[in-house]
Amino acid sequence: MSNTEQTEQTKALAERFYELAIVGEDAELRWPDYRLTHVPEHPMAGSWTGAEADAARARVLGTLGLTSFKVNKVVGVGPDLAVGLLEVQGADANGKTWQQPLVEFLHFRDGKITHIRPNFWDVEELHRVVATRTGGDQ
């Protein structure tokens, strides 16, 4: 398979991942030891593997009050990397809604995700949202 064909296959897998993630059934496209990494600027920064990554993912989404996401575009960058361009929306503990772009890097090996690296556009807003749920400044 050519590099271009592998890149297109990776893009298709990423698109399928998001279709399944919307309904919470994306586990089949992640390796059991996949890694989730949030950048140091994120209010819940860190890197987790496997079951810890699943738990961190649920914890982060819950703390952010995420209510929906929309996939605007998926780009195949290479045979093992796709980038999802998403719009995410949620509400803080006071009911104030927030919305922002999210760029998510999905790394693949043998047809499954090995690493998810979400990059939120406005981490200051995320800090504000987290503070409403953890008793910090609002």
VMD Tcl script that builds the backbone (N, CA, C; Angstrom):
set m [mol new atoms 414]
animate dup $m
set s [atomselect $m all]
$s set {name element resname resid chain x y z} {
  {N N MET 1 A 0.845 -1.179 0.000}
  {CA C MET 1 A 0.000 0.000 0.000}
  {C C MET 1 A 0.892 1.244 0.000}
  {N N SER 2 A 0.550 2.209 -0.836}
  {CA C SER 2 A 1.347 3.429 -0.930}
  {C C SER 2 A 1.140 4.317 0.299}
  {N N ASN 3 A 2.034 5.261 0.470}
  {CA C ASN 3 A 1.945 6.217 1.565}
  {C C ASN 3 A 0.629 6.996 1.490}
  {N N THR 4 A 0.238 7.407 0.280}
  {CA C THR 4 A -1.007 8.147 0.085}
  {C C THR 4 A -2.207 7.295 0.465}
  {N N GLU 5 A -2.205 6.030 0.073}
  {CA C GLU 5 A -3.302 5.125 0.423}
  {C C GLU 5 A -3.376 4.904 1.932}
  {N N GLN 6 A -2.214 4.758 2.585}
  {CA C GLN 6 A -2.191 4.592 4.044}
  {C C GLN 6 A -2.725 5.841 4.735}
  {N N THR 7 A -2.370 7.015 4.218}
  {CA C THR 7 A -2.855 8.270 4.793}
  {C C THR 7 A -4.372 8.363 4.669}
  {N N GLU 8 A -4.914 7.991 3.524}
  {CA C GLU 8 A -6.367 8.001 3.331}
  {C C GLU 8 A -7.058 6.990 4.248}
  {N N GLN 9 A -6.423 5.834 4.444}
  {CA C GLN 9 A -6.972 4.828 5.350}
  {C C GLN 9 A -6.985 5.358 6.787}
  {N N THR 10 A -5.922 6.035 7.190}
  {CA C THR 10 A -5.850 6.628 8.524}
  {C C THR 10 A -6.922 7.692 8.701}
  {N N LYS 11 A -7.128 8.505 7.683}
  {CA C LYS 11 A -8.181 9.524 7.735}
  {C C LYS 11 A -9.546 8.856 7.918}
  {N N ALA 12 A -9.808 7.797 7.172}
  {CA C ALA 12 A -11.084 7.088 7.285}
  {C C ALA 12 A -11.261 6.489 8.685}
  {N N LEU 13 A -10.182 5.957 9.251}
  {CA C LEU 13 A -10.254 5.415 10.615}
  {C C LEU 13 A -10.572 6.521 11.621}
  {N N ALA 14 A -9.962 7.688 11.441}
  {CA C ALA 14 A -10.225 8.816 12.339}
  {C C ALA 14 A -11.678 9.264 12.226}
  {N N GLU 15 A -12.199 9.311 11.010}
  {CA C GLU 15 A -13.604 9.677 10.825}
  {C C GLU 15 A -14.512 8.666 11.532}
  {N N ARG 16 A -14.183 7.397 11.412}
  {CA C ARG 16 A -14.958 6.344 12.088}
  {C C ARG 16 A -14.853 6.483 13.611}
  {N N PHE 17 A -13.654 6.811 14.111}
  {CA C PHE 17 A -13.458 7.025 15.543}
  {C C PHE 17 A -14.430 8.087 16.062}
  {N N TYR 18 A -14.539 9.221 15.345}
  {CA C TYR 18 A -15.431 10.283 15.807}
  {C C TYR 18 A -16.900 9.866 15.723}
  {N N GLU 19 A -17.277 9.112 14.688}
  {CA C GLU 19 A -18.652 8.611 14.606}
  {C C GLU 19 A -18.988 7.758 15.835}
  {N N LEU 20 A -18.039 6.913 16.231}
  {CA C LEU 20 A -18.260 6.042 17.387}
  {C C LEU 20 A -18.151 6.802 18.709}
  {N N ALA 21 A -17.258 7.796 18.762}
  {CA C ALA 21 A -17.070 8.572 19.998}
  {C C ALA 21 A -18.338 9.336 20.368}
  {N N ILE 22 A -19.082 9.785 19.385}
  {CA C ILE 22 A -20.318 10.531 19.643}
  {C C ILE 22 A -21.295 9.690 20.454}
  {N N VAL 23 A -21.288 8.389 20.228}
  {CA C VAL 23 A -22.204 7.501 20.947}
  {C C VAL 23 A -21.486 6.687 22.025}
  {N N GLY 24 A -20.222 7.043 22.306}
  {CA C GLY 24 A -19.482 6.397 23.382}
  {C C GLY 24 A -19.038 4.977 23.100}
  {N N GLU 25 A -18.858 4.630 21.835}
  {CA C GLU 25 A -18.484 3.268 21.481}
  {C C GLU 25 A -17.189 3.204 20.677}
  {N N ASP 26 A -16.249 4.060 21.002}
  {CA C ASP 26 A -15.012 4.169 20.230}
  {C C ASP 26 A -13.885 3.256 20.713}
  {N N ALA 27 A -14.093 2.472 21.757}
  {CA C ALA 27 A -13.026 1.643 22.331}
  {C C ALA 27 A -12.418 0.682 21.316}
  {N N GLU 28 A -13.208 0.198 20.381}
  {CA C GLU 28 A -12.688 -0.763 19.400}
  {C C GLU 28 A -11.613 -0.172 18.502}
  {N N LEU 29 A -11.535 1.142 18.417}
  {CA C LEU 29 A -10.527 1.779 17.573}
  {C C LEU 29 A -9.333 2.310 18.361}
  {N N ARG 30 A -9.273 1.987 19.653}
  {CA C ARG 30 A -8.133 2.388 20.492}
  {C C ARG 30 A -7.427 1.141 20.990}
  {N N TRP 31 A -6.093 1.155 20.953}
  {CA C TRP 31 A -5.333 0.069 21.574}
  {C C TRP 31 A -5.596 0.110 23.074}
  {N N PRO 32 A -5.623 -1.036 23.755}
  {CA C PRO 32 A -5.865 -1.038 25.208}
  {C C PRO 32 A -4.850 -0.191 25.978}
  {N N ASP 33 A -3.647 -0.041 25.428}
  {CA C ASP 33 A -2.621 0.759 26.110}
  {C C ASP 33 A -2.422 2.125 25.443}
  {N N TYR 34 A -3.473 2.640 24.783}
  {CA C TYR 34 A -3.346 3.949 24.138}
  {C C TYR 34 A -3.024 5.017 25.183}
  {N N ARG 35 A -2.489 6.129 24.714}
  {CA C ARG 35 A -2.112 7.233 25.600}
  {C C ARG 35 A -2.975 8.456 25.287}
  {N N LEU 36 A -3.388 9.159 26.333}
  {CA C LEU 36 A -4.090 10.436 26.241}
  {C C LEU 36 A -3.192 11.482 26.876}
  {N N THR 37 A -2.912 12.564 26.162}
  {CA C THR 37 A -2.038 13.613 26.684}
  {C C THR 37 A -2.697 14.977 26.524}
  {N N HIS 38 A -2.834 15.692 27.643}
  {CA C HIS 38 A -3.273 17.084 27.622}
  {C C HIS 38 A -2.049 17.963 27.861}
  {N N VAL 39 A -1.930 19.031 27.079}
  {CA C VAL 39 A -0.769 19.926 27.151}
  {C C VAL 39 A -0.635 20.536 28.546}
  {N N PRO 40 A 0.583 20.957 28.922}
  {CA C PRO 40 A 0.803 21.524 30.262}
  {C C PRO 40 A -0.088 22.725 30.580}
  {N N GLU 41 A -0.520 23.479 29.590}
  {CA C GLU 41 A -1.356 24.659 29.823}
  {C C GLU 41 A -2.803 24.292 30.161}
  {N N HIS 42 A -3.206 23.084 29.873}
  {CA C HIS 42 A -4.577 22.629 30.132}
  {C C HIS 42 A -4.799 22.573 31.647}
  {N N PRO 43 A -5.995 22.955 32.140}
  {CA C PRO 43 A -6.226 22.929 33.589}
  {C C PRO 43 A -6.165 21.526 34.199}
  {N N MET 44 A -6.280 20.515 33.381}
  {CA C MET 44 A -6.189 19.139 33.869}
  {C C MET 44 A -5.095 18.428 33.063}
  {N N ALA 45 A -3.939 19.058 33.016}
  {CA C ALA 45 A -2.813 18.560 32.219}
  {C C ALA 45 A -2.344 17.201 32.714}
  {N N GLY 46 A -1.780 16.436 31.791}
  {CA C GLY 46 A -1.214 15.154 32.172}
  {C C GLY 46 A -1.181 14.202 30.999}
  {N N SER 47 A -0.673 13.027 31.276}
  {CA C SER 47 A -0.599 11.968 30.277}
  {C C SER 47 A -0.927 10.652 30.966}
  {N N TRP 48 A -1.842 9.900 30.380}
  {CA C TRP 48 A -2.326 8.658 30.978}
  {C C TRP 48 A -2.339 7.563 29.929}
  {N N THR 49 A -2.302 6.318 30.389}
  {CA C THR 49 A -2.275 5.175 29.487}
  {C C THR 49 A -3.378 4.182 29.848}
  {N N GLY 50 A -3.972 3.571 28.822}
  {CA C GLY 50 A -4.935 2.492 29.005}
  {C C GLY 50 A -6.145 2.883 29.824}
  {N N ALA 51 A -6.457 2.077 30.836}
  {CA C ALA 51 A -7.631 2.321 31.677}
  {C C ALA 51 A -7.539 3.678 32.378}
  {N N GLU 52 A -6.320 4.088 32.741}
  {CA C GLU 52 A -6.149 5.418 33.354}
  {C C GLU 52 A -6.496 6.515 32.350}
  {N N ALA 53 A -6.182 6.293 31.079}
  {CA C ALA 53 A -6.535 7.261 30.033}
  {C C ALA 53 A -8.047 7.348 29.880}
  {N N ASP 54 A -8.723 6.190 29.912}
  {CA C ASP 54 A -10.187 6.191 29.838}
  {C C ASP 54 A -10.793 6.977 31.000}
  {N N ALA 55 A -10.289 6.724 32.201}
  {CA C ALA 55 A -10.798 7.417 33.385}
  {C C ALA 55 A -10.514 8.914 33.311}
  {N N ALA 56 A -9.311 9.284 32.867}
  {CA C ALA 56 A -8.948 10.701 32.742}
  {C C ALA 56 A -9.822 11.384 31.694}
  {N N ARG 57 A -10.049 10.697 30.607}
  {CA C ARG 57 A -10.888 11.246 29.540}
  {C C ARG 57 A -12.285 11.546 30.079}
  {N N ALA 58 A -12.889 10.601 30.785}
  {CA C ALA 58 A -14.218 10.805 31.355}
  {C C ALA 58 A -14.209 11.935 32.390}
  {N N ARG 59 A -13.166 11.964 33.208}
  {CA C ARG 59 A -13.048 12.991 34.252}
  {C C ARG 59 A -12.922 14.385 33.628}
  {N N VAL 60 A -12.080 14.510 32.609}
  {CA C VAL 60 A -11.878 15.806 31.953}
  {C C VAL 60 A -13.178 16.272 31.300}
  {N N LEU 61 A -13.819 15.387 30.544}
  {CA C LEU 61 A -15.050 15.773 29.855}
  {C C LEU 61 A -16.141 16.159 30.854}
  {N N GLY 62 A -16.233 15.433 31.959}
  {CA C GLY 62 A -17.211 15.755 32.990}
  {C C GLY 62 A -16.920 17.075 33.669}
  {N N THR 63 A -15.665 17.297 33.998}
  {CA C THR 63 A -15.282 18.539 34.681}
  {C C THR 63 A -15.481 19.743 33.780}
  {N N LEU 64 A -15.260 19.558 32.482}
  {CA C LEU 64 A -15.478 20.661 31.541}
  {C C LEU 64 A -16.956 20.854 31.218}
  {N N GLY 65 A -17.792 19.918 31.648}
  {CA C GLY 65 A -19.213 20.023 31.361}
  {C C GLY 65 A -19.500 19.909 29.871}
  {N N LEU 66 A -18.687 19.121 29.166}
  {CA C LEU 66 A -18.847 18.985 27.719}
  {C C LEU 66 A -20.221 18.406 27.398}
  {N N THR 67 A -20.940 19.096 26.524}
  {CA C THR 67 A -22.281 18.645 26.155}
  {C C THR 67 A -22.359 18.151 24.720}
  {N N SER 68 A -21.454 18.611 23.866}
  {CA C SER 68 A -21.494 18.161 22.476}
  {C C SER 68 A -20.185 18.490 21.777}
  {N N PHE 69 A -19.975 17.780 20.683}
  {CA C PHE 69 A -18.880 18.148 19.791}
  {C C PHE 69 A -19.298 17.883 18.363}
  {N N LYS 70 A -18.768 18.687 17.475}
  {CA C LYS 70 A -19.056 18.567 16.053}
  {C C LYS 70 A -17.729 18.444 15.321}
  {N N VAL 71 A -17.641 17.476 14.445}
  {CA C VAL 71 A -16.439 17.308 13.638}
  {C C VAL 71 A -16.590 18.181 12.397}
  {N N ASN 72 A -15.715 19.175 12.282}
  {CA C ASN 72 A -15.739 20.041 11.107}
  {C C ASN 72 A -14.953 19.442 9.955}
  {N N LYS 73 A -13.829 18.795 10.290}
  {CA C LYS 73 A -12.989 18.224 9.246}
  {C C LYS 73 A -12.000 17.258 9.868}
  {N N VAL 74 A -11.669 16.222 9.128}
  {CA C VAL 74 A -10.596 15.316 9.506}
  {C C VAL 74 A -9.576 15.350 8.380}
  {N N VAL 75 A -8.313 15.537 8.752}
  {CA C VAL 75 A -7.233 15.622 7.773}
  {C C VAL 75 A -6.267 14.472 8.008}
  {N N GLY 76 A -5.989 13.731 6.958}
  {CA C GLY 76 A -4.943 12.723 7.027}
  {C C GLY 76 A -3.613 13.404 6.806}
  {N N VAL 77 A -2.731 13.370 7.792}
  {CA C VAL 77 A -1.449 14.065 7.714}
  {C C VAL 77 A -0.350 13.132 7.221}
  {N N GLY 78 A -0.480 11.874 7.539}
  {CA C GLY 78 A 0.508 10.878 7.143}
  {C C GLY 78 A -0.078 9.502 7.360}
  {N N PRO 79 A 0.708 8.464 7.106}
  {CA C PRO 79 A 0.179 7.107 7.229}
  {C C PRO 79 A -0.224 6.724 8.653}
  {N N ASP 80 A 0.283 7.445 9.665}
  {CA C ASP 80 A -0.017 7.106 11.055}
  {C C ASP 80 A -0.581 8.269 11.856}
  {N N LEU 81 A -0.984 9.354 11.183}
  {CA C LEU 81 A -1.446 10.539 11.899}
  {C C LEU 81 A -2.617 11.191 11.177}
  {N N ALA 82 A -3.664 11.470 11.943}
  {CA C ALA 82 A -4.797 12.249 11.448}
  {C C ALA 82 A -5.061 13.367 12.444}
  {N N VAL 83 A -5.631 14.457 11.943}
  {CA C VAL 83 A -5.958 15.596 12.786}
  {C C VAL 83 A -7.452 15.865 12.653}
  {N N GLY 84 A -8.124 15.910 13.790}
  {CA C GLY 84 A -9.540 16.253 13.814}
  {C C GLY 84 A -9.698 17.720 14.169}
  {N N LEU 85 A -10.476 18.426 13.374}
  {CA C LEU 85 A -10.790 19.826 13.632}
  {C C LEU 85 A -12.237 19.854 14.097}
  {N N LEU 86 A -12.423 20.112 15.386}
  {CA C LEU 86 A -13.737 19.990 16.005}
  {C C LEU 86 A -14.198 21.306 16.605}
  {N N GLU 87 A -15.481 21.379 16.877}
  {CA C GLU 87 A -16.085 22.454 17.651}
  {C C GLU 87 A -16.700 21.780 18.866}
  {N N VAL 88 A -16.282 22.188 20.060}
  {CA C VAL 88 A -16.797 21.584 21.284}
  {C C VAL 88 A -17.604 22.608 22.066}
  {N N GLN 89 A -18.571 22.109 22.812}
  {CA C GLN 89 A -19.443 22.987 23.584}
  {C C GLN 89 A -19.732 22.344 24.927}
  {N N GLY 90 A -19.883 23.188 25.929}
  {CA C GLY 90 A -20.203 22.700 27.250}
  {C C GLY 90 A -20.801 23.798 28.095}
  {N N ALA 91 A -20.937 23.509 29.390}
  {CA C ALA 91 A -21.472 24.492 30.326}
  {C C ALA 91 A -20.711 24.376 31.638}
  {N N ASP 92 A -20.453 25.524 32.258}
  {CA C ASP 92 A -19.794 25.493 33.560}
  {C C ASP 92 A -20.807 25.142 34.646}
  {N N ALA 93 A -20.365 25.093 35.875}
  {CA C ALA 93 A -21.236 24.689 36.987}
  {C C ALA 93 A -22.385 25.669 37.215}
  {N N ASN 94 A -22.240 26.900 36.715}
  {CA C ASN 94 A -23.290 27.909 36.866}
  {C C ASN 94 A -24.256 27.925 35.686}
  {N N GLY 95 A -24.030 27.035 34.712}
  {CA C GLY 95 A -24.902 26.966 33.542}
  {C C GLY 95 A -24.477 27.846 32.391}
  {N N LYS 96 A -23.385 28.602 32.550}
  {CA C LYS 96 A -22.899 29.442 31.463}
  {C C LYS 96 A -22.262 28.547 30.405}
  {N N THR 97 A -22.745 28.684 29.182}
  {CA C THR 97 A -22.219 27.839 28.108}
  {C C THR 97 A -20.917 28.402 27.559}
  {N N TRP 98 A -20.125 27.489 27.038}
  {CA C TRP 98 A -18.881 27.854 26.359}
  {C C TRP 98 A -18.783 27.029 25.086}
  {N N GLN 99 A -18.026 27.559 24.131}
  {CA C GLN 99 A -17.841 26.870 22.858}
  {C C GLN 99 A -16.488 27.295 22.307}
  {N N GLN 100 A -15.770 26.343 21.734}
  {CA C GLN 100 A -14.473 26.684 21.157}
  {C C GLN 100 A -13.981 25.589 20.225}
  {N N PRO 101 A -13.033 25.955 19.364}
  {CA C PRO 101 A -12.429 24.945 18.487}
  {C C PRO 101 A -11.504 24.022 19.280}
  {N N LEU 102 A -11.370 22.820 18.775}
  {CA C LEU 102 A -10.451 21.833 19.324}
  {C C LEU 102 A -9.723 21.187 18.151}
  {N N VAL 103 A -8.414 21.138 18.254}
  {CA C VAL 103 A -7.593 20.429 17.268}
  {C C VAL 103 A -7.078 19.190 17.984}
  {N N GLU 104 A -7.369 18.021 17.413}
  {CA C GLU 104 A -7.009 16.778 18.090}
  {C C GLU 104 A -6.136 15.927 17.174}
  {N N PHE 105 A -4.965 15.572 17.682}
  {CA C PHE 105 A -4.039 14.725 16.940}
  {C C PHE 105 A -4.290 13.273 17.329}
  {N N LEU 106 A -4.530 12.435 16.332}
  {CA C LEU 106 A -4.773 11.008 16.544}
  {C C LEU 106 A -3.650 10.226 15.881}
  {N N HIS 107 A -2.885 9.516 16.681}
  {CA C HIS 107 A -1.784 8.695 16.176}
  {C C HIS 107 A -2.261 7.247 16.074}
  {N N PHE 108 A -1.927 6.584 14.974}
  {CA C PHE 108 A -2.390 5.224 14.713}
  {C C PHE 108 A -1.236 4.244 14.530}
  {N N ARG 109 A -1.509 2.987 14.844}
  {CA C ARG 109 A -0.630 1.858 14.531}
  {C C ARG 109 A -1.513 0.665 14.221}
  {N N ASP 110 A -1.295 0.059 13.094}
  {CA C ASP 110 A -2.051 -1.139 12.707}
  {C C ASP 110 A -3.567 -0.951 12.828}
  {N N GLY 111 A -4.042 0.210 12.403}
  {CA C GLY 111 A -5.476 0.446 12.337}
  {C C GLY 111 A -6.167 0.859 13.629}
  {N N LYS 112 A -5.387 1.106 14.683}
  {CA C LYS 112 A -5.975 1.552 15.955}
  {C C LYS 112 A -5.197 2.736 16.513}
  {N N ILE 113 A -5.865 3.499 17.347}
  {CA C ILE 113 A -5.263 4.693 17.942}
  {C C ILE 113 A -4.280 4.300 19.040}
  {N N THR 114 A -3.091 4.912 18.975}
  {CA C THR 114 A -2.078 4.713 20.007}
  {C C THR 114 A -1.970 5.925 20.929}
  {N N HIS 115 A -2.371 7.100 20.430}
  {CA C HIS 115 A -2.172 8.331 21.201}
  {C C HIS 115 A -3.191 9.366 20.747}
  {N N ILE 116 A -3.848 9.995 21.710}
  {CA C ILE 116 A -4.781 11.097 21.453}
  {C C ILE 116 A -4.213 12.332 22.137}
  {N N ARG 117 A -4.062 13.416 21.346}
  {CA C ARG 117 A -3.539 14.669 21.903}
  {C C ARG 117 A -4.484 15.823 21.562}
  {N N PRO 118 A -5.463 16.098 22.440}
  {CA C PRO 118 A -6.376 17.213 22.195}
  {C C PRO 118 A -5.718 18.548 22.540}
  {N N ASN 119 A -5.988 19.545 21.732}
  {CA C ASN 119 A -5.460 20.889 21.951}
  {C C ASN 119 A -6.609 21.884 21.843}
  {N N PHE 120 A -7.081 22.348 23.006}
  {CA C PHE 120 A -8.176 23.298 23.040}
  {C C PHE 120 A -7.662 24.684 22.678}
  {N N TRP 121 A -8.521 25.458 22.027}
  {CA C TRP 121 A -8.135 26.773 21.532}
  {C C TRP 121 A -7.942 27.779 22.669}
  {N N ASP 122 A -8.834 27.779 23.637}
  {CA C ASP 122 A -8.835 28.803 24.685}
  {C C ASP 122 A -8.687 28.141 26.061}
  {N N VAL 123 A -7.443 27.868 26.461}
  {CA C VAL 123 A -7.241 27.181 27.738}
  {C C VAL 123 A -7.590 28.083 28.929}
  {N N GLU 124 A -7.525 29.394 28.756}
  {CA C GLU 124 A -7.943 30.288 29.838}
  {C C GLU 124 A -9.418 30.083 30.159}
  {N N GLU 125 A -10.229 29.910 29.126}
  {CA C GLU 125 A -11.650 29.650 29.336}
  {C C GLU 125 A -11.840 28.300 30.030}
  {N N LEU 126 A -11.045 27.325 29.664}
  {CA C LEU 126 A -11.127 26.020 30.330}
  {C C LEU 126 A -10.792 26.144 31.814}
  {N N HIS 127 A -9.789 26.957 32.144}
  {CA C HIS 127 A -9.450 27.179 33.555}
  {C C HIS 127 A -10.639 27.790 34.295}
  {N N ARG 128 A -11.339 28.725 33.646}
  {CA C ARG 128 A -12.504 29.350 34.266}
  {C C ARG 128 A -13.597 28.310 34.513}
  {N N VAL 129 A -13.842 27.460 33.517}
  {CA C VAL 129 A -14.878 26.435 33.636}
  {C C VAL 129 A -14.537 25.459 34.758}
  {N N VAL 130 A -13.304 24.997 34.795}
  {CA C VAL 130 A -12.883 24.054 35.838}
  {C C VAL 130 A -13.025 24.691 37.212}
  {N N ALA 131 A -12.683 25.969 37.327}
  {CA C ALA 131 A -12.774 26.663 38.628}
  {C C ALA 131 A -14.212 26.690 39.145}
  {N N THR 132 A -15.197 26.757 38.250}
  {CA C THR 132 A -16.592 26.759 38.715}
  {C C THR 132 A -16.994 25.412 39.302}
  {N N ARG 133 A -16.296 24.368 38.902}
  {CA C ARG 133 A -16.641 23.025 39.378}
  {C C ARG 133 A -15.767 22.578 40.569}
  {N N THR 134 A -14.648 23.257 40.758}
  {CA C THR 134 A -13.727 22.835 41.811}
  {C C THR 134 A -13.626 23.839 42.949}
  {N N GLY 135 A -14.440 24.897 42.880}
  {CA C GLY 135 A -14.463 25.864 43.969}
  {C C GLY 135 A -13.425 26.955 43.864}
  {N N GLY 136 A -12.747 27.048 42.724}
  {CA C GLY 136 A -11.761 28.110 42.527}
  {C C GLY 136 A -12.448 29.398 42.110}
  {N N ASP 137 A -11.644 30.365 41.711}
  {CA C ASP 137 A -12.192 31.636 41.219}
  {C C ASP 137 A -13.007 31.376 39.965}
  {N N GLN 138 A -14.055 32.181 39.803}
  {CA C GLN 138 A -14.921 32.005 38.640}
  {C C GLN 138 A -14.825 33.194 37.759}
}
mol reanalyze $m
mol bondsrecalc $m
mol representation Tube
mol addrep $m
